[in-house]
Amino acid sequence: MKIDLIGYFGLFVASLIIAATSTPLFRNLAVKRKILDTPNSERKIQRTAVPYLGGFGIALAVVATTLIAITISDASTENYLLALSVLAPAMALGLIGFIDDKKHLTPLSRFIAQTFAGVFTALVLILTNTVGNPTSYLVLDVLLTIVWIVGICNAINFFDNMDGAAGGISALAGFGFAVIGLQNDQYLVAAFGLVLSGACIGYLFWNWNPAKIYMGDAGALFIGIILAALAVRVDPVSVNGATAFFVPICVLALPILDTTTVVIDRLRRGVSPFEGGLDHLSHRLRRKGMSVRQAVSTLYLLESISILIGFLINMRGNVYDTKLAILETILGLSLLIWFLRIPAQD
């Protein structure tokens, strides 16, 4: 289903408006029901309790905009099923995240839920032949997709550690997938990317420092599975070989870098990677003397540069795709080493 530029703009704006207007309503509900993130441990950087349920505004914007757009444009069973193949596991995992926000599930419980969502999404994507760059081996495709989905879900969840961090990076990643989807004539990827980007920007109106609401695990896991699904759907038709795998990695480079930094550092310090802590990229930038807004804006800049490299790799007729992939690798390793050299604790 081809969409014109006005249609894409309408999807973006509609999602942004729904998220921006519904988020304060969910904030009021969270305050009344006392669904709050309280500063009750040394891992909390805020000074007062902040309401959760920001993820509900994002989810409402994405689901409502997507289903309404399909209904008024091409209400075919195939399009509904394609949309639900992404939205259904995202909503299910978002619900698990909401339960975690209220009940504080164990890391094992969250991992099991994410794995089930990964299995379902992998099977749907592969059986409907909507996965980019398949290995041609069904079992291997399924395993790789499950690992990717679980990993990205956790990466987005990890990145939700400072005002504006996860929302802004997710908005940039969604926009990146939209542009790359348009390059590849993948209209579903482009549409989903813009809808997610608009929802995250609408949420950012209320999450920018000082944050009035958090997305919670419900929002982070919902966003994570959508970004992971878009990444495995991307099919860089103009890129050959292993270089094609760099395209989605470039779009999600900062969450991947954050998770890699945290896991390596915690393992070498003998700390569980599944515990919370003030050792993420944003916290390390704060230790360099940056304010919250400066730290988050720096992460936005790094993410934008990486997305630009992914866009250039994916560009038709580009003969420098391998060199750009090497450049992305060098930048990623350099940043990893630099961040690891910053103390993880005060």
SVG drawing of the C-alpha trace seen along z (x, -y; Angstrom):
<svg xmlns="http://www.w3.org/2000/svg" viewBox="-12 -21 51 46">
<polyline fill="none" stroke="black" stroke-width="0.4" points="0.0,0.0 1.8,-3.1 1.4,-6.4 2.1,-9.9 4.1,-12.5 0.9,-14.2 -0.3,-10.9 3.0,-10.3 2.9,-13.7 -0.7,-13.2 0.3,-9.9 3.2,-11.7 1.1,-14.7 -1.9,-12.6 0.2,-10.3 2.0,-13.3 -1.3,-15.0 -2.8,-11.9 0.2,-11.3 0.6,-14.9 -3.0,-15.3 -3.5,-11.9 -0.3,-11.8 -1.4,-14.4 -4.7,-12.4 -2.7,-9.2 -0.5,-11.3 -3.6,-12.3 -4.7,-8.7 -1.3,-7.6 -1.3,-10.2 -4.8,-9.2 -3.9,-5.5 -0.5,-6.2 1.3,-4.5 4.5,-6.4 8.3,-6.1 9.5,-7.1 13.1,-8.1 13.4,-5.2 16.9,-4.0 20.3,-5.3 19.6,-4.3 16.9,-7.0 18.1,-10.4 14.9,-12.3 14.1,-14.1 10.3,-13.7 7.9,-10.9 7.1,-11.0 4.0,-9.3 4.2,-6.4 1.8,-5.5 3.5,-7.7 3.9,-4.6 0.1,-4.3 -0.1,-7.6 2.6,-6.4 0.8,-3.0 -2.6,-4.7 -1.2,-7.0 0.5,-4.3 -2.4,-1.8 -5.1,-4.3 -3.3,-6.1 -2.3,-2.8 -5.8,-1.2 -7.6,-4.4 -5.2,-5.0 -5.8,-1.4 -9.6,-1.7 -9.9,-5.0 -7.4,-4.0 -7.3,-0.3 -9.3,1.7 -8.1,5.1 -7.7,8.1 -4.1,8.4 -3.2,4.9 -4.9,5.4 -3.0,8.7 0.3,7.1 -0.3,4.3 -1.4,6.6 1.7,8.8 3.6,5.9 1.0,4.3 -0.2,7.5 3.1,8.6 3.9,5.0 0.7,4.5 1.2,7.8 4.7,6.9 3.6,3.4 1.0,5.0 3.8,7.1 5.7,3.9 2.8,2.3 2.5,5.2 6.3,4.8 5.8,1.1 3.2,1.9 4.5,5.2 8.2,5.1 8.6,8.5 11.9,10.4 14.4,10.2 13.6,13.8 9.9,13.1 10.5,10.2 13.0,12.3 10.4,15.1 7.7,12.7 10.1,11.0 11.2,14.4 7.6,15.4 6.9,12.1 10.1,12.6 9.1,16.1 5.7,15.0 7.0,12.0 9.8,14.0 7.4,16.7 4.9,14.2 7.6,12.2 9.4,15.2 6.3,17.2 4.8,14.2 8.2,13.6 8.5,10.0 12.0,10.3 14.8,8.5 18.1,10.3 17.0,13.9 19.7,16.5 17.5,19.0 17.5,21.3 14.2,21.2 15.5,22.3 18.5,19.9 16.2,17.1 13.9,17.7 16.7,17.9 18.4,14.8 15.1,12.8 14.2,13.9 17.6,12.9 17.4,9.5 13.9,8.7 14.7,9.6 18.0,7.7 16.5,4.5 13.5,4.6 16.0,4.6 18.2,2.0 15.3,-0.5 14.3,0.4 17.9,-0.2 18.0,-3.5 15.0,-4.9 17.2,-6.2 17.1,-10.0 14.5,-12.6 14.0,-12.6 16.5,-9.9 14.5,-6.9 11.7,-9.0 14.0,-11.1 16.2,-8.3 13.2,-6.2 11.7,-9.2 15.0,-9.5 15.2,-5.7 11.6,-5.6 12.3,-8.5 15.5,-6.7 13.5,-3.6 10.9,-5.7 13.5,-7.3 15.3,-4.0 11.9,-2.4 11.2,-5.0 14.6,-4.4 13.6,-0.7 10.0,-1.3 8.9,0.4 5.8,-1.6 4.8,0.3 8.2,-0.2 8.1,-3.9 4.6,-4.4 5.2,-2.6 8.4,-4.5 6.7,-7.9 3.8,-6.9 6.2,-5.8 8.3,-8.9 5.3,-11.2 4.1,-9.4 7.4,-9.6 7.8,-13.4 4.3,-13.9 5.3,-12.2 8.5,-14.2 6.5,-17.4 5.8,-16.0 9.0,-14.0 11.6,-16.7 13.6,-17.7 12.2,-18.2 10.0,-15.3 6.3,-15.3 5.8,-11.7 7.8,-8.5 7.0,-5.9 7.8,-3.1 8.5,0.5 5.2,0.5 6.3,-2.1 9.9,-1.0 8.9,2.6 6.1,1.5 8.6,-0.7 11.3,1.8 9.4,4.6 8.2,2.2 11.7,0.9 13.1,4.5 10.3,5.6 11.0,2.7 14.7,3.5 14.2,7.1 11.7,6.0 14.2,3.6 15.5,5.0 18.4,2.9 17.9,4.1 20.8,1.9 23.3,3.3 25.0,6.7 26.4,9.1 27.1,8.5 27.1,4.7 23.3,4.9 23.2,5.8 24.8,2.5 21.7,0.5 19.4,1.4 22.3,1.5 23.2,-2.1 19.6,-3.2 19.7,-1.6 23.3,-2.2 23.0,-4.2 20.7,-1.8 23.0,1.0 26.1,-0.9 24.5,-1.8 23.6,1.9 27.1,3.1 28.8,0.5 26.7,1.4 27.0,5.1 30.8,5.1 31.4,2.7 29.1,4.6 30.6,7.9 34.1,6.6 33.0,5.1 31.2,8.4 27.7,6.8 24.6,8.4 23.8,6.9 20.1,7.2 20.3,4.8 19.7,1.1 22.4,-1.5 23.8,-4.9 26.3,-3.6 24.5,-4.3 25.9,-6.6 23.7,-9.5 25.0,-9.1 28.6,-9.0 28.1,-12.2 26.8,-13.8 30.0,-12.8 31.8,-14.7 30.0,-17.8 27.1,-18.0 23.6,-18.9 20.7,-16.5 19.7,-18.4 23.2,-18.6 23.8,-14.9 20.6,-13.9 21.2,-16.3 24.7,-14.8 23.2,-11.3 20.7,-12.7 23.6,-14.1 25.5,-10.8 22.3,-8.9 21.6,-11.3 25.2,-10.8 24.8,-7.0 21.4,-7.1 23.0,-9.4 25.7,-6.7 23.0,-4.0 21.1,-6.2 24.3,-6.6 25.0,-2.9 21.5,-2.2 21.6,-4.8 21.2,-3.3 24.3,-3.5 26.6,-4.1 30.0,-2.5 31.3,-3.4 28.9,-1.2 31.7,1.1 33.9,-1.9 30.9,-3.5 30.3,-0.2 33.9,-0.2 33.6,-3.8 30.5,-3.0 32.4,-0.1 35.4,-2.4 33.1,-5.1 31.2,-2.5 34.3,-0.9 35.9,-4.3 32.9,-5.5 32.7,-2.2 36.3,-2.5 35.8,-6.2 32.6,-5.6 34.2,-2.6 37.0,-4.9 34.5,-7.2 33.9,-6.0 30.7,-4.0 30.2,-5.3 30.8,-8.6"/>
</svg>
